[in-house]
């Protein structure tokens, strides 16, 4: 049964809607826990996905937008934590190859910098709970 205060829960109790102050406090708590690198990773993955889409989908093809996305990812990849950066480099290489193929067919110049991602930095071996097997890039860790 619905009321103005909220919905009735099993056992006859009503769920109270959070106040503006409570919602603001929840948001503040979430923001305290967010790392810039995590947000950057999510943004990079989104840009890379959109760039690939702008290359692969004929009805959405926009090679200039794909080039901008590739260059943006190349510009910030060094700021990511080492493990996700390696995954992003791998996906970036795939998107760059796709771009080169499509841009070559269209007669457009490729992205500056030779079209290859920077080589990954040497990483110390990691172990324990942090160690994971290979995964798909398109979903950042922790989401």
Residue pairs with C-beta under 8 A, 6 or more apart in sequence:
1 7
1 8
2 8
3 14
5 14
5 16
5 17
6 14
6 15
6 16
6 17
7 14
7 15
8 14
8 15
9 15
18 26
37 79
37 80
37 81
38 140
38 142
40 76
40 79
40 80
41 80
41 81
41 84
41 88
41 140
41 141
42 140
42 143
44 73
44 76
44 77
44 80
44 88
45 88
45 137
45 138
45 139
45 140
47 69
47 72
47 73
48 69
48 73
48 88
48 91
48 92
48 95
48 137
49 138
50 65
50 69
51 65
51 66
51 68
51 69
51 70
51 73
51 95
51 99
52 66
52 94
52 95
52 98
53 60
54 60
54 61
54 62
54 63
54 65
54 66
54 69
55 61
55 63
55 66
55 95
55 98
55 99
55 102
56 98
61 102
63 99
63 102
63 103
63 106
63 108
66 95
66 99
67 99
67 103
67 110
67 111
69 95
70 92
70 95
70 96
70 99
70 111
71 111
71 112
71 113
73 88
73 92
74 92
74 111
74 113
74 117
74 118
77 85
77 88
77 89
77 92
77 117
77 118
78 85
78 118
80 88
82 120
82 121
82 123
83 123
83 126
83 130
83 132
83 141
84 140
84 141
85 120
85 121
86 120
86 123
87 135
87 137
88 137
89 117
89 118
89 120
90 137
91 137
91 138
92 117
93 116
93 117
96 111
96 115
96 116
96 117
99 110
99 111
99 115
100 110
100 115
103 109
103 110
104 110
132 141
135 141
